[in-house]
Amino acid sequence: MRFLQIFTAAALGAALAAGPLPAQEGGNTAQEIQKLRRAIQKQQREIDALQRQLGGPNAKPGQKGFLSLAGEHINLRGCLEFEYFGAQPESVPNYLSGGTPSVGKVKGTDFHLDSLTIFADVDFIQDVYLRTELQFLGGNEDKAPDAGHDYEVDLPQAYFSFDNILVNLAGLDDPLHTFIQLGVMRPWQYVMFPRHTETYGLPETLFYRDSRTGLRIGGQTDGGFFYRFCLDDGNQFRIMNAGDYYKGYIQVLQDDEDNDGPSHHKDMELGVGCTQDFENGFKTRAAVWYRYGKLNHDQKQVLRDARLGFGDLNSSSKKRRLGAVFATDYTSDFGVLGLQAEWHDAKDANLNRRAWAIQPSFKFLFDGTLYQERRFFNSLELLYRFSSLRVFGEAPSWSTPPDSALAAADLRMHTFAAILEVTYNVKLSAEYTVVEEGSDHSIDNNEFLIHLGIDF
């Protein structure tokens, strides 16, 4: 990192020594300014690329990655997650027999290896890179309660990215810094608006929790305006749990990452937004997006599943998603005060769903305790999230869903969380989720979770 400091100082010194631009005609001066701006942008990208090779601007000495046998530079990192999960007596749709759904009861606790995740970042040349994320999921992580597998391997991200493509290929002055990404990617909303907790809110679970395979084009100005355009295979419907990563039995209809192979139907999405960092400690992010697609035969069959209790659906292939999200936080000497809110509207045939969530939080900042050159107990975040789902159309109303149709019932979730930063790469959280579902909110599906995450 000492080299970066020397390199940057030398570049600035050379620019100052060159003195001001000579007085020329207006047109020539503008051209010189454009050339100088492109030169500075190119130099900054070279510095950023060198920082990535050295492990990033905050890298510790010696953290430089390694070269593959193919001669490409690779940075590896990982995350290990361990959980203690507890559930109250729950109403569980029992559909193992293949007949009319019935209801069973389950309760208990579970020590659980949640996942081991390996991240591999490959930087080929400047602005051209590969990002991968490989997850080894612990036992009982399958989405169907009747699955008997002890573990599962998932690839939530594996995509190729070409940044600043208009500048690098065409030499154009591109204020949007346009990029193109291709492969398996988490939705951009998932990355830009993190939830902080291990437990998901209802809107995220329903509409942008799982990865998508396809093409993404985007960009962002220096002023913070950004856009995203996506063309992908979309998501298939799946009945899954809305609580802790597939383990519980809070059944909802989700846009799942699995797809059924070749299809004539592709989903398109356009999102725009803005992100701003103010000098007084405020940060804001906001975005709206619209997703358009068509239901295929298999998706319509899922909507006719007896577990949903929808009744007859019309022949429409309509598939629409409209969403908006806003997040802000304020950092002071005492801590970080945050607020995040989102709203989504979905239409599938004559099934309409509406979900929203609000999440206030406060993170206390501490000086920590120094032990063997590492600080411990640096912060404690307290968080509350309320999320709601309303189901319209042919679905049951909130007050009248049969127990056999919980996946189509209206739902409310209250999540309370305390998140302790043990040290800079270790977090420990305790979360309790109160679930209101079923007739007159009579179904108890509350969940308790202790989660330990270790980055390495």
C-alpha positions as CSV (number, residue, x, y, z in Angstrom):
1,M,0.0,0.0,0.0
2,R,3.1,2.3,0.5
3,F,3.6,2.0,-3.3
4,L,0.1,3.3,-3.9
5,Q,0.7,6.4,-1.8
6,I,3.9,7.2,-3.6
7,F,2.3,6.5,-7.0
8,T,-0.6,8.8,-6.2
9,A,1.6,11.6,-4.8
10,A,3.8,11.5,-7.9
11,A,0.9,11.7,-10.2
12,L,-0.5,14.7,-8.4
13,G,2.9,16.4,-8.3
14,A,3.3,15.9,-12.1
15,A,-0.1,17.5,-12.7
16,L,0.7,20.5,-10.5
17,A,4.1,20.9,-12.1
18,A,2.6,21.0,-15.5
19,G,0.8,24.3,-14.5
20,P,-2.5,25.5,-15.9
21,L,-3.7,24.9,-19.4
22,P,-2.5,27.4,-21.9
23,A,-5.1,29.9,-23.1
24,Q,-6.5,28.7,-26.4
25,E,-9.6,29.1,-28.4
26,G,-12.8,27.9,-26.6
27,G,-13.1,24.8,-28.8
28,N,-9.5,23.7,-28.3
29,T,-9.7,24.3,-24.5
30,A,-12.8,22.2,-24.2
31,Q,-11.1,19.4,-26.1
32,E,-8.0,19.6,-23.9
33,I,-10.2,19.4,-20.8
34,Q,-12.0,16.3,-22.2
35,K,-8.6,14.6,-22.9
36,L,-7.3,15.5,-19.4
37,R,-10.5,14.2,-17.8
38,R,-10.2,10.9,-19.7
39,A,-6.6,10.6,-18.7
40,I,-7.4,11.2,-15.1
41,Q,-10.2,8.6,-15.2
42,K,-7.9,6.1,-16.8
43,Q,-5.2,6.8,-14.2
44,Q,-7.8,6.3,-11.4
45,R,-8.9,3.0,-12.9
46,E,-5.3,1.8,-13.0
47,I,-4.9,2.8,-9.3
48,D,-8.2,0.9,-8.5
49,A,-7.0,-2.1,-10.4
50,L,-3.7,-2.1,-8.6
51,Q,-5.5,-1.8,-5.2
52,R,-7.6,-4.9,-6.1
53,Q,-4.5,-6.8,-6.9
54,L,-3.0,-5.8,-3.5
55,G,-6.2,-6.9,-1.8
56,G,-8.1,-3.7,-1.8
57,P,-7.5,-0.2,-0.3
58,N,-8.0,-1.6,3.2
59,A,-5.9,-4.7,2.7
60,K,-3.5,-5.9,5.4
61,P,0.2,-6.4,4.6
62,G,0.7,-9.6,2.7
63,Q,-2.9,-9.9,1.6
64,K,-2.3,-10.1,-2.1
65,G,-4.1,-13.1,-3.4
66,F,-2.3,-15.6,-5.7
67,L,-1.9,-16.5,-9.4
68,S,-3.8,-19.4,-10.9
69,L,-2.1,-22.0,-13.1
70,A,-3.6,-20.1,-16.0
71,G,-1.7,-17.0,-14.9
72,E,-4.8,-15.1,-13.7
73,H,-4.8,-13.2,-10.4
74,I,-7.3,-14.6,-7.8
75,N,-8.5,-13.2,-4.5
76,L,-10.1,-15.7,-2.2
77,R,-12.2,-15.1,0.9
78,G,-14.8,-17.1,2.8
79,C,-17.6,-17.0,5.4
80,L,-18.7,-19.7,7.8
81,E,-22.1,-19.5,9.4
82,F,-23.4,-21.5,12.4
83,E,-26.9,-21.3,13.9
84,Y,-29.1,-22.3,16.7
85,F,-32.7,-22.5,15.6
86,G,-35.9,-22.8,17.6
87,A,-39.5,-23.0,16.7
88,Q,-42.8,-22.9,18.6
89,P,-45.3,-25.6,17.8
90,E,-46.1,-24.9,14.2
91,S,-48.8,-25.6,11.7
92,V,-47.2,-27.5,8.9
93,P,-48.9,-28.3,5.6
94,N,-48.6,-32.1,5.3
95,Y,-48.6,-32.8,1.6
96,L,-46.4,-35.9,1.6
97,S,-49.3,-38.2,0.8
98,G,-50.1,-36.4,-2.5
99,G,-53.7,-36.1,-1.6
100,T,-55.7,-33.4,0.1
101,P,-53.4,-31.2,2.2
102,S,-53.7,-31.7,6.0
103,V,-52.0,-30.1,9.0
104,G,-49.4,-31.6,11.3
105,K,-47.5,-30.2,14.3
106,V,-43.7,-29.9,14.8
107,K,-41.6,-28.2,17.4
108,G,-38.0,-28.3,18.7
109,T,-34.6,-26.7,18.4
110,D,-31.6,-27.4,16.1
111,F,-27.9,-26.7,16.2
112,H,-27.1,-26.2,12.6
113,L,-24.2,-25.5,10.3
114,D,-25.9,-23.0,8.0
115,S,-23.3,-22.6,5.3
116,L,-19.7,-22.4,4.2
117,T,-19.3,-19.8,1.4
118,I,-16.2,-19.4,-0.8
119,F,-15.8,-16.2,-2.8
120,A,-13.3,-16.2,-5.7
121,D,-12.6,-12.9,-7.5
122,V,-10.6,-13.0,-10.7
123,D,-9.2,-9.8,-12.3
124,F,-8.3,-10.5,-15.9
125,I,-7.3,-7.0,-17.1
126,Q,-8.4,-3.5,-16.1
127,D,-12.2,-3.3,-15.8
128,V,-12.6,-7.0,-16.8
129,Y,-13.2,-9.5,-14.0
130,L,-15.1,-12.6,-12.8
131,R,-17.0,-12.8,-9.5
132,T,-18.1,-16.2,-8.1
133,E,-19.8,-17.3,-4.9
134,L,-20.0,-21.0,-4.0
135,Q,-22.1,-22.1,-1.0
136,F,-22.1,-25.4,0.8
137,L,-25.3,-25.4,2.7
138,G,-25.8,-27.4,5.9
139,G,-28.4,-30.2,6.6
140,N,-32.1,-29.5,6.2
141,E,-31.5,-26.5,4.0
142,D,-33.7,-27.9,1.3
143,K,-36.7,-25.9,0.3
144,A,-39.2,-28.8,0.5
145,P,-39.9,-30.1,4.0
146,D,-40.0,-33.7,2.7
147,A,-36.5,-33.5,1.2
148,G,-34.1,-35.9,2.9
149,H,-30.7,-34.5,1.8
150,D,-28.1,-33.7,4.4
151,Y,-26.5,-30.9,2.4
152,E,-26.8,-28.9,-0.7
153,V,-24.3,-27.1,-3.0
154,D,-25.4,-23.8,-4.5
155,L,-23.9,-21.3,-6.9
156,P,-25.7,-18.0,-6.2
157,Q,-23.2,-15.9,-8.2
158,A,-20.9,-16.6,-11.1
159,Y,-20.8,-13.7,-13.5
160,F,-18.4,-11.9,-15.9
161,S,-18.3,-8.1,-15.9
162,F,-16.8,-5.5,-18.3
163,D,-16.8,-2.1,-16.6
164,N,-16.5,1.3,-18.4
165,I,-17.2,-0.5,-21.7
166,L,-17.9,2.7,-23.7
167,V,-14.7,4.3,-22.6
168,N,-12.5,1.3,-23.1
169,L,-13.9,0.1,-26.4
170,A,-15.0,3.3,-28.1
171,G,-13.0,6.0,-26.3
172,L,-16.2,7.9,-25.5
173,D,-16.7,10.2,-22.5
174,D,-19.3,8.2,-20.6
175,P,-20.5,9.9,-17.4
176,L,-22.6,6.8,-16.5
177,H,-19.5,4.5,-16.4
178,T,-21.5,1.8,-18.2
179,F,-20.9,-1.9,-17.4
180,I,-22.2,-5.2,-18.8
181,Q,-22.5,-8.3,-16.7
182,L,-23.4,-11.8,-17.9
183,G,-24.0,-15.0,-15.8
184,V,-25.7,-16.0,-12.5
185,M,-26.2,-12.9,-10.4
186,R,-28.0,-11.9,-7.2
187,P,-30.6,-9.2,-7.9
188,W,-29.1,-5.7,-7.7
189,Q,-31.6,-4.8,-5.0
190,Y,-30.3,-7.6,-2.8
191,V,-26.8,-6.1,-2.9
192,M,-27.7,-2.4,-2.8
193,F,-30.2,-2.7,0.1
194,P,-28.8,-5.2,2.6
195,R,-31.2,-6.5,5.2
196,H,-28.6,-6.7,8.1
197,T,-30.3,-9.8,9.7
198,E,-30.1,-13.4,8.8
199,T,-33.9,-13.6,8.7
200,Y,-35.5,-12.2,5.5
201,G,-38.4,-9.7,5.2
202,L,-41.4,-10.8,3.2
203,P,-40.8,-8.6,0.2
204,E,-37.3,-9.8,-0.3
205,T,-38.3,-13.5,0.1
206,L,-41.1,-13.1,-2.3
207,F,-39.5,-11.1,-5.1
208,Y,-35.7,-10.8,-5.0
209,R,-34.2,-13.2,-2.6
210,D,-32.9,-15.7,-5.2
211,S,-30.4,-15.4,-8.0
212,R,-31.2,-14.9,-11.7
213,T,-29.4,-16.1,-14.9
214,G,-29.0,-13.6,-17.7
215,L,-27.7,-10.2,-18.8
216,R,-27.4,-7.0,-16.8
217,I,-26.4,-3.6,-18.1
218,G,-26.0,-0.6,-15.8
219,G,-24.2,2.5,-14.8
220,Q,-23.8,5.3,-12.3
221,T,-22.9,8.9,-12.6
222,D,-20.4,10.6,-10.2
223,G,-23.5,12.5,-8.9
224,G,-25.1,9.2,-7.7
225,F,-27.8,8.6,-10.4
226,F,-27.8,4.9,-11.5
227,Y,-29.8,2.6,-13.7
228,R,-30.1,-1.2,-14.2
229,F,-31.5,-3.1,-17.2
230,C,-31.9,-6.9,-16.8
231,L,-32.8,-9.6,-19.4
232,D,-32.9,-13.0,-17.8
233,D,-34.7,-16.3,-17.5
234,G,-36.8,-15.0,-14.6
235,N,-37.8,-17.1,-11.7
236,Q,-40.1,-20.1,-11.3
237,F,-42.7,-20.2,-8.6
238,R,-42.0,-22.3,-5.5
239,I,-43.8,-22.8,-2.2
240,M,-41.1,-22.2,0.5
241,N,-40.5,-20.9,4.0
242,A,-40.4,-17.2,4.6
243,G,-38.5,-17.6,7.8
244,D,-34.9,-18.6,8.4
245,Y,-33.4,-19.8,5.1
246,Y,-35.8,-22.7,4.3
247,K,-35.8,-24.3,7.8
248,G,-39.2,-23.3,9.1
249,Y,-42.7,-23.8,7.8
250,I,-44.0,-20.3,7.2
251,Q,-45.3,-21.1,3.7
252,V,-45.3,-18.5,0.9
253,L,-45.3,-18.4,-2.9
254,Q,-41.8,-17.3,-4.0
255,D,-40.0,-16.3,-7.2
256,D,-37.5,-19.1,-6.9
257,E,-34.1,-19.3,-8.6
258,D,-34.8,-22.7,-10.2
259,N,-35.9,-22.7,-13.8
260,D,-37.0,-25.4,-16.1
261,G,-34.5,-25.1,-18.9
262,P,-35.2,-23.6,-22.4
263,S,-38.1,-21.2,-22.6
264,H,-39.5,-18.8,-25.1
265,H,-40.3,-16.4,-22.2
266,K,-37.7,-14.0,-20.8
267,D,-38.1,-11.4,-18.1
268,M,-37.1,-7.8,-18.6
269,E,-36.5,-5.3,-15.8
270,L,-35.6,-1.6,-15.7
271,G,-34.7,0.2,-12.5
272,V,-33.5,3.7,-11.8
273,G,-32.4,5.3,-8.6
274,C,-30.0,7.6,-6.8
275,T,-27.5,7.3,-3.9
276,Q,-26.1,10.3,-2.0
277,D,-23.5,10.7,0.7
278,F,-23.7,14.1,2.5
279,E,-21.0,15.8,4.5
280,N,-23.2,16.1,7.6
281,G,-23.3,12.3,8.1
282,F,-26.4,11.4,6.1
283,K,-26.5,8.8,3.4
284,T,-29.5,7.9,1.3
285,R,-30.3,5.4,-1.4
286,A,-33.6,5.1,-3.3
287,A,-34.7,3.1,-6.3
288,V,-37.8,2.1,-8.3
289,W,-38.1,-0.7,-10.8
290,Y,-40.5,-2.5,-13.1
291,R,-40.3,-6.2,-14.2
292,Y,-42.2,-7.6,-17.1
293,G,-42.6,-11.3,-18.2
294,K,-45.0,-14.0,-19.1
295,L,-46.2,-17.1,-17.2
296,N,-45.3,-20.4,-18.8
297,H,-47.2,-23.6,-18.4
298,D,-45.3,-24.9,-15.4
299,Q,-45.8,-21.6,-13.5
300,K,-49.5,-21.8,-14.1
301,Q,-49.6,-25.3,-12.8
302,V,-47.9,-24.2,-9.6
303,L,-50.6,-21.5,-9.1
304,R,-53.2,-24.4,-9.4
305,D,-51.5,-26.3,-6.6
306,A,-54.0,-27.5,-4.0
307,R,-51.8,-26.1,-1.2
308,L,-52.6,-22.6,-2.4
309,G,-56.4,-22.9,-2.5
310,F,-56.7,-20.3,-5.2
311,G,-59.5,-22.0,-7.1
312,D,-59.7,-21.4,-10.9
313,L,-57.3,-19.0,-12.5
314,N,-58.0,-17.3,-15.8
315,S,-56.0,-18.0,-18.9
316,S,-53.9,-14.8,-18.7
317,S,-50.1,-15.1,-18.9
318,K,-49.6,-11.8,-17.3
319,K,-46.5,-11.5,-15.0
320,R,-45.7,-8.1,-13.6
321,R,-43.6,-6.7,-10.7
322,L,-43.4,-3.1,-9.5
323,G,-41.2,-2.1,-6.6
324,A,-39.7,0.8,-4.7
325,V,-37.2,0.9,-1.9
326,F,-35.7,3.7,0.2
327,A,-32.9,3.6,2.8
328,T,-31.1,6.3,4.8
329,D,-28.8,6.5,7.8
330,Y,-27.2,9.1,9.9
331,T,-23.8,8.6,11.6
332,S,-22.9,10.6,14.7
333,D,-20.5,10.2,17.6
334,F,-23.0,8.0,19.4
335,G,-23.9,5.6,16.6
336,V,-25.7,5.1,13.3
337,L,-29.4,5.7,13.0
338,G,-31.0,3.9,10.0
339,L,-34.3,3.5,8.3
340,Q,-35.2,1.3,5.3
341,A,-38.7,0.9,3.7
342,E,-39.9,-1.0,0.6
343,W,-43.1,-1.6,-1.3
344,H,-43.9,-4.2,-4.0
345,D,-46.9,-5.0,-6.2
346,A,-47.1,-8.3,-8.2
347,K,-49.6,-9.6,-10.7
348,D,-49.7,-13.2,-12.0
349,A,-52.7,-14.1,-14.1
350,N,-55.6,-13.0,-11.9
351,L,-53.6,-13.4,-8.7
352,N,-52.5,-10.1,-7.1
353,R,-50.1,-9.7,-4.2
354,R,-48.9,-6.7,-2.3
355,A,-46.0,-6.7,0.1
356,W,-44.2,-4.0,2.1
357,A,-41.8,-3.6,4.9
358,I,-40.2,-1.0,7.2
359,Q,-37.0,-1.4,9.2
360,P,-35.7,1.1,11.7
361,S,-32.4,0.4,13.4
362,F,-29.7,2.0,15.6
363,K,-26.1,0.9,15.8
364,F,-24.2,1.8,19.0
365,L,-20.5,2.4,18.3
366,F,-17.9,1.5,21.0
367,D,-14.2,2.0,21.4
368,G,-13.9,-1.8,21.8
369,T,-11.4,-3.8,23.8
370,L,-7.9,-4.3,22.4
371,Y,-6.5,-7.8,22.6
372,Q,-3.5,-9.1,20.7
373,E,-3.6,-6.1,18.3
374,R,-7.3,-6.7,17.5
375,R,-10.3,-4.8,18.7
376,F,-13.3,-6.6,20.1
377,F,-16.9,-5.6,20.7
378,N,-16.9,-2.6,18.4
379,S,-20.7,-2.1,17.9
380,L,-24.1,-3.3,18.8
381,E,-27.1,-2.9,16.4
382,L,-30.7,-3.1,17.5
383,L,-33.2,-3.6,14.7
384,Y,-36.9,-4.0,14.2
385,R,-38.6,-5.0,10.9
386,F,-42.3,-5.2,10.1
387,S,-43.3,-6.8,6.9
388,S,-46.7,-7.6,5.4
389,L,-48.2,-9.6,2.6
390,R,-51.7,-9.1,1.2
391,V,-53.1,-11.6,-1.3
392,F,-55.9,-10.6,-3.7
393,G,-57.8,-12.2,-6.6
394,E,-59.1,-15.7,-6.1
395,A,-57.0,-16.2,-3.0
396,P,-58.4,-16.5,0.5
397,S,-58.8,-13.3,2.5
398,W,-56.8,-12.7,5.7
399,S,-59.5,-13.7,8.1
400,T,-60.6,-16.9,6.3
401,P,-57.8,-19.0,4.9
402,P,-58.0,-22.7,5.6
403,D,-55.0,-24.2,7.3
404,S,-54.4,-26.3,4.2
405,A,-53.9,-23.1,2.2
406,L,-51.3,-21.2,4.4
407,A,-49.1,-20.6,1.4
408,A,-51.7,-18.3,-0.1
409,A,-52.7,-16.6,3.2
410,D,-52.1,-13.1,4.1
411,L,-49.1,-12.8,6.4
412,R,-47.4,-10.4,8.9
413,M,-43.9,-10.8,10.3
414,H,-42.3,-8.8,13.2
415,T,-38.5,-9.4,13.5
416,F,-36.5,-8.2,16.5
417,A,-32.7,-8.4,16.3
418,A,-29.6,-7.6,18.2
419,I,-26.4,-7.8,16.2
420,L,-23.0,-7.7,18.0
421,E,-19.8,-7.1,16.1
422,V,-17.4,-9.3,18.1
423,T,-14.5,-8.2,16.0
424,Y,-14.2,-6.7,12.5
425,N,-14.9,-10.1,10.8
426,V,-17.1,-11.9,13.4
427,K,-20.8,-11.1,14.0
428,L,-23.2,-12.7,16.5
429,S,-26.9,-12.0,16.2
430,A,-30.0,-13.0,18.2
431,E,-33.3,-12.7,16.3
432,Y,-36.9,-13.4,17.2
433,T,-39.6,-13.4,14.5
434,V,-43.3,-13.2,15.5
435,V,-45.6,-14.5,12.7
436,E,-49.2,-13.7,12.3
437,E,-51.0,-16.0,9.9
438,G,-54.0,-18.3,9.6
439,S,-57.6,-17.7,10.7
440,D,-57.7,-14.8,13.2
441,H,-53.9,-15.0,13.5
442,S,-54.3,-18.3,15.4
443,I,-51.4,-20.2,13.8
444,D,-48.2,-20.0,15.9
445,N,-45.1,-20.1,13.6
446,N,-42.8,-17.9,15.7
447,E,-39.1,-18.5,15.2
448,F,-36.0,-17.9,17.4
449,L,-32.5,-17.8,15.9
450,I,-28.9,-17.3,17.1
451,H,-26.5,-16.8,14.2
452,L,-22.7,-16.6,14.2
453,G,-21.0,-15.4,11.0
454,I,-17.2,-15.5,10.6
455,D,-15.5,-13.9,7.5
456,F,-12.0,-15.1,6.6
